Amino acid sequence: MPHVIVKLWPGKTEDQKTKLAEAITREVTQILGNGEASVSVSFEEVESSRWQEDVYLPDIAAQPDRLYKKPGYEM
């Protein structure tokens, strides 16, 4: 615990995904106080043509109460 799922368009390199997984792990351990061994990160590539149907509608539009960073807004 915790497990972080990153959904993104295909095309990112293995190096980019590795660096992002390392950054996510670093921040999770620092903020939540978990040990690094308890954190897992996965990537789910979703084609841009399927983004609306497979990600935006079910994960973003249908569950706004779960969003801590909404698309289109800077933090």
DSSP file (Angstrom, degrees, kcal/mol; ACC not computed):
  #  RESIDUE AA STRUCTURE BP1 BP2  ACC     N-H-->O    O-->H-N    N-H-->O    O-->H-N    TCO  KAPPA ALPHA  PHI   PSI    X-CA   Y-CA   Z-CA
    1    1 A M              0   0    0      0, 0.0     2,-0.1     0, 0.0    37,-0.0   0.000 360.0 360.0 360.0 131.4    0.0    0.0    0.0
    2    2 A P        -     0   0    0      0, 0.0    38,-2.1     0, 0.0     2,-0.5   0.575 360.0-173.0 -93.2 162.4   -0.3    2.3   -1.8
    3    3 A H  E     -a   40   0A   0     36,-0.2     2,-0.5    -2,-0.1    38,-0.2  -0.975   9.8-159.7-114.2 125.3   -0.5    1.3   -5.5
    4    4 A V  E     -a   41   0A   0     36,-2.7    38,-2.6    -2,-0.5     2,-0.5  -0.916   1.6-161.3-110.4 127.5   -0.5    4.2   -8.0
    5    5 A I  E     -a   42   0A   0     -2,-0.5     2,-0.6    36,-0.2    38,-0.2  -0.940   3.1-163.2-109.3 124.0   -1.9    3.7  -11.5
    6    6 A V  E     -a   43   0A   0     36,-2.7    38,-2.9    -2,-0.5     2,-0.5  -0.933   3.2-162.1-107.3 119.4   -0.8    6.2  -14.1
    7    7 A K  E     +a   44   0A   0     -2,-0.6     2,-0.3    36,-0.2    38,-0.2  -0.885  26.2 150.2-101.6 130.5   -2.9    6.2  -17.3
    8    8 A L  E     -a   45   0A   0     36,-1.9    38,-2.6    -2,-0.5     3,-0.1  -0.971  48.4 -87.1-154.0 162.6   -1.2    7.9  -20.2
    9    9 A W    >   -     0   0    0     -2,-0.3     3,-0.5    36,-0.2    38,-0.2  -0.442  54.7 -99.8 -69.9 149.5   -1.0    7.9  -24.0
   10   10 A P  T 3  S+     0   0    0      0, 0.0    -1,-0.1     0, 0.0     3,-0.1  -0.226  92.9  71.1 -62.6 159.2    1.5    5.5  -25.6
   11   11 A G  T 3   +     0   0    0      1,-0.4     2,-0.2    -3,-0.1    -2,-0.0   0.247  57.5 125.4 118.5 -12.7    4.8    6.8  -26.7
   12   12 A K    <   -     0   0    0     -3,-0.5    -1,-0.4     1,-0.1     2,-0.0  -0.547  61.4-115.6 -76.1 145.6    6.7    7.5  -23.5
   13   13 A T     >  -     0   0    0     -2,-0.2     4,-2.3     1,-0.1     5,-0.2  -0.304  18.6-113.2 -77.0 163.4   10.0    5.8  -23.2
   14   14 A E  H  > S+     0   0    0      1,-0.2     4,-2.6     2,-0.2     5,-0.2   0.872 119.9  54.9 -61.6 -36.8   10.9    3.2  -20.6
   15   15 A D  H  > S+     0   0    0      2,-0.2     4,-2.6     1,-0.2    -1,-0.2   0.915 107.3  48.8 -63.6 -43.4   13.4    5.7  -19.2
   16   16 A Q  H  > S+     0   0    0      2,-0.2     4,-2.3     1,-0.2    -2,-0.2   0.921 113.4  46.9 -62.5 -43.3   10.6    8.3  -18.8
   17   17 A K  H  X S+     0   0    0     -4,-2.3     4,-2.5     2,-0.2    -2,-0.2   0.894 112.2  50.2 -67.1 -39.2    8.3    5.8  -17.1
   18   18 A T  H  X S+     0   0    0     -4,-2.6     4,-2.4     2,-0.2    -2,-0.2   0.932 111.6  47.9 -63.2 -45.5   11.1    4.6  -14.8
   19   19 A K  H  X S+     0   0    0     -4,-2.6     4,-2.3     2,-0.2    -2,-0.2   0.892 112.8  48.7 -63.7 -39.6   11.9    8.2  -13.8
   20   20 A L  H  X S+     0   0    0     -4,-2.3     4,-2.8     2,-0.2     5,-0.2   0.914 110.5  50.6 -66.6 -41.9    8.3    9.0  -13.2
   21   21 A A  H  X S+     0   0    0     -4,-2.5     4,-2.5     1,-0.2    -2,-0.2   0.898 111.3  49.2 -61.7 -40.4    7.8    5.8  -11.1
   22   22 A E  H  X S+     0   0    0     -4,-2.4     4,-2.5     2,-0.2    -2,-0.2   0.915 112.2  47.8 -64.3 -43.1   10.9    6.8   -9.0
   23   23 A A  H  X S+     0   0    0     -4,-2.3     4,-2.3     2,-0.2    -2,-0.2   0.911 112.6  48.3 -65.3 -42.8    9.6   10.3   -8.5
   24   24 A I  H  X S+     0   0    0     -4,-2.8     4,-2.8     2,-0.2     5,-0.2   0.934 112.7  48.8 -62.2 -46.0    6.1    9.0   -7.5
   25   25 A T  H  X S+     0   0    0     -4,-2.5     4,-2.4    -5,-0.2     5,-0.2   0.916 110.7  50.8 -60.3 -44.5    7.7    6.5   -5.1
   26   26 A R  H  X S+     0   0    0     -4,-2.5     4,-2.0     1,-0.2    -1,-0.2   0.924 114.0  43.8 -59.3 -47.0    9.9    9.2   -3.6
   27   27 A E  H  X S+     0   0    0     -4,-2.3     4,-3.0     2,-0.2     5,-0.3   0.899 112.4  52.0 -68.5 -41.4    7.0   11.6   -3.0
   28   28 A V  H  X>S+     0   0    0     -4,-2.8     4,-2.6     1,-0.2     6,-0.6   0.930 111.7  46.4 -61.5 -45.1    4.6    8.9   -1.6
   29   29 A T  H  X5S+     0   0    0     -4,-2.4     4,-1.1    -5,-0.2    -1,-0.2   0.900 116.3  45.3 -65.8 -38.6    7.2    7.7    0.9
   30   30 A Q  H  <5S+     0   0    0     -4,-2.0    -2,-0.2    -5,-0.2    -1,-0.2   0.929 121.7  35.4 -69.2 -45.7    8.0   11.3    2.0
   31   31 A I  H  <5S+     0   0    0     -4,-3.0    -2,-0.2     1,-0.2    -3,-0.2   0.908 128.5  31.7 -79.0 -43.7    4.4   12.5    2.2
   32   32 A L  H  <5S-     0   0    0     -4,-2.6    -3,-0.2    -5,-0.3    -2,-0.2   0.625  98.6-126.7 -93.6 -13.7    2.6    9.4    3.5
   33   33 A G     << +     0   0    0     -4,-1.1    -4,-0.2    -5,-0.5     2,-0.2   0.639  57.9 144.3  79.5  13.0    5.5    7.9    5.5
   34   34 A N        -     0   0    0     -6,-0.6    -1,-0.3     1,-0.1     2,-0.1  -0.507  54.8-107.0 -80.0 153.3    5.4    4.5    3.9
   35   35 A G    >   -     0   0    0     -2,-0.2     3,-1.7     1,-0.1     4,-0.4  -0.491  28.8-114.9 -73.6 152.4    8.5    2.6    3.2
   36   36 A E  G >  S+     0   0    0      1,-0.3     3,-1.3     2,-0.2    -1,-0.1   0.834 113.8  62.2 -57.5 -34.3    9.7    2.4   -0.4
   37   37 A A  G 3  S+     0   0    0      1,-0.3    -1,-0.3     3,-0.0    -3,-0.0   0.706  98.4  57.0 -66.9 -19.3    9.1   -1.4   -0.5
   38   38 A S  G <  S+     0   0    0     -3,-1.7     2,-0.4   -37,-0.0    -1,-0.3   0.564  91.1  87.6 -89.0  -7.2    5.4   -0.9    0.2
   39   39 A V    <   -     0   0    0     -3,-1.3     2,-0.4    -4,-0.4   -36,-0.2  -0.746  52.7-177.4 -96.5 136.4    4.8    1.4   -2.8
   40   40 A S  E     -a    3   0A   0    -38,-2.1   -36,-2.7    -2,-0.4     2,-0.4  -0.983   4.6-167.5-129.8 147.3    4.0    0.0   -6.3
   41   41 A V  E     -a    4   0A   0     -2,-0.4     2,-0.3   -38,-0.2   -36,-0.2  -0.999   6.3-178.9-134.7 131.1    3.5    2.0   -9.5
   42   42 A S  E     -a    5   0A   0    -38,-2.6   -36,-2.7    -2,-0.4     2,-0.4  -0.920  17.0-140.0-128.3 158.7    2.0    0.8  -12.8
   43   43 A F  E     -a    6   0A   0     -2,-0.3     2,-0.6   -38,-0.2   -36,-0.2  -0.961   8.5-166.5-119.2 134.1    1.4    2.4  -16.2
   44   44 A E  E     -a    7   0A   0    -38,-2.9   -36,-1.9    -2,-0.4     2,-0.4  -0.947  13.7-150.1-120.8 108.3   -1.6    1.8  -18.3
   45   45 A E  E     -a    8   0A   0     -2,-0.6     2,-0.5   -38,-0.2   -36,-0.2  -0.654  15.2-174.5 -82.6 129.2   -1.2    3.0  -21.8
   46   46 A V        -     0   0    0    -38,-2.6     5,-0.1    -2,-0.4    -2,-0.0  -0.989  27.2-117.7-126.6 124.7   -4.5    4.2  -23.4
   47   47 A E    >>  -     0   0    0     -2,-0.5     3,-1.9   -38,-0.2     4,-0.8  -0.276  24.2-121.0 -58.8 143.7   -4.7    5.2  -27.1
   48   48 A S  G >4 S+     0   0    0      1,-0.3     3,-0.6     2,-0.2     4,-0.5   0.837 113.5  60.0 -57.7 -33.1   -5.7    8.8  -27.6
   49   49 A S  G 34 S+     0   0    0      1,-0.2    -1,-0.3     2,-0.1     4,-0.2   0.693 111.5  40.3 -68.8 -17.2   -8.7    7.7  -29.6
   50   50 A R  G <> S+     0   0    0     -3,-1.9     4,-3.5     2,-0.1     5,-0.4   0.454  87.9  96.6-106.4  -5.5  -10.0    5.7  -26.5
   51   51 A W  H <X>S+     0   0    0     -4,-0.8     4,-2.5    -3,-0.6     5,-2.4   0.904  83.5  48.5 -56.0 -49.0   -9.1    8.3  -23.9
   52   52 A Q  I  4>S+     0   0    0     -4,-0.5     5,-2.7     3,-0.2    -1,-0.2   0.938 121.2  35.2 -56.9 -49.9  -12.6    9.9  -23.7
   53   53 A E  I  45S+     0   0    0     -4,-0.2    -2,-0.2     3,-0.2    -1,-0.2   0.885 126.8  35.4 -74.6 -41.4  -14.3    6.5  -23.4
   54   54 A D  I  <5S+     0   0    0     -4,-3.5    -3,-0.2     3,-0.1    -2,-0.2   0.721 135.4   8.2 -91.6 -21.9  -11.8    4.6  -21.3
   55   55 A V  I  X>S+     0   0    0     -4,-2.5     4,-2.4    -5,-0.4     5,-0.9   0.709 122.0  48.2-123.5 -58.7  -10.4    7.3  -19.0
   56   56 A Y  I  >XS+     0   0    0     -5,-2.4     5,-3.2     3,-0.2     4,-1.5   0.941 115.2  41.0 -59.8 -53.0  -12.1   10.6  -19.0
   57   57 A L  I  4XS+     0   0    0     -5,-2.7     5,-1.7    -6,-0.3    -1,-0.2   0.957 125.7  31.1 -64.8 -52.0  -15.7    9.5  -18.7
   58   58 A P  I  45S+     0   0    0      0, 0.0    -2,-0.2     0, 0.0    -1,-0.2   0.871 131.0  30.8 -77.5 -33.7  -15.4    6.7  -16.1
   59   59 A D  I  <5S+     0   0    0     -4,-2.4    -3,-0.2     3,-0.1    -2,-0.2   0.764 132.9  19.6 -97.6 -26.9  -12.4    8.0  -14.1
   60   60 A I  I ><<S+     0   0    0     -4,-1.5     3,-0.6    -5,-0.9    -3,-0.2   0.832 126.7  36.9-109.6 -61.7  -12.7   11.8  -14.3
   61   61 A A  I 3 <S+     0   0    0     -5,-3.2    -4,-0.2     1,-0.2    -5,-0.1   0.883 120.7  45.8 -65.1 -39.0  -16.2   13.0  -15.3
   62   62 A A  T 3 <S+     0   0    0     -5,-1.7    -1,-0.2    -6,-0.4     3,-0.1   0.606 120.7  37.9 -81.8 -10.8  -18.0   10.3  -13.3
   63   63 A Q    X   +     0   0    0     -3,-0.6     3,-1.9    -6,-0.1     4,-0.4  -0.322  60.8 148.8-136.3  54.4  -16.0   10.6  -10.1
   64   64 A P  G >  S+     0   0    0      0, 0.0     3,-1.1     0, 0.0    -1,-0.1   0.783  70.8  66.5 -62.6 -25.5  -15.2   14.3   -9.6
   65   65 A D  G 3  S+     0   0    0      1,-0.2    -2,-0.0    -3,-0.1    -3,-0.0   0.654  98.9  53.5 -69.6 -14.4  -15.2   13.8   -5.8
   66   66 A R  G <  S+     0   0    0     -3,-1.9     2,-0.4    -6,-0.2    -1,-0.2   0.555  86.3 102.3 -93.8 -10.3  -12.1   11.6   -6.1
   67   67 A L    <   +     0   0    0     -3,-1.1     3,-0.2    -4,-0.4    -7,-0.0  -0.606  35.9 171.6 -82.4 129.1  -10.1   14.2   -8.1
   68   68 A Y  S    S+     0   0    0     -2,-0.4     2,-0.3     1,-0.3    -1,-0.2   0.495  83.2  33.5-106.8 -11.9   -7.4   16.1   -6.2
   69   69 A K  S    S-     0   0    0      3,-0.0    -1,-0.3     6,-0.0     6,-0.0  -0.896  81.4-155.3-142.8 111.1   -6.0   17.6   -9.4
   70   70 A K    >   -     0   0    0     -2,-0.3     3,-1.4    -3,-0.2     2,-0.1  -0.615  26.7-103.6 -88.0 145.8   -8.6   18.3  -12.1
   71   71 A P  T 3  S+     0   0    0      0, 0.0     3,-0.1     0, 0.0    -1,-0.1  -0.395 105.5  29.5 -65.0 143.5   -7.5   18.5  -15.8
   72   72 A G  T 3  S+     0   0    0      1,-0.2     2,-0.4    -2,-0.1    -2,-0.0   0.382 102.0  95.8  90.5  -4.0   -7.3   22.0  -17.1
   73   73 A Y    <   -     0   0    0     -3,-1.4     2,-0.3     2,-0.0    -1,-0.2  -0.960  65.4-138.1-122.5 137.3   -6.4   23.6  -13.8
   74   74 A E              0   0    0     -2,-0.4    -4,-0.1     1,-0.1     0, 0.0  -0.653 360.0 360.0 -87.8 150.8   -2.9   24.4  -12.5
   75   75 A M              0   0    0     -2,-0.3    -1,-0.1    -6,-0.0    -2,-0.0   0.450 360.0 360.0 -83.3 360.0   -2.2   23.7   -8.8
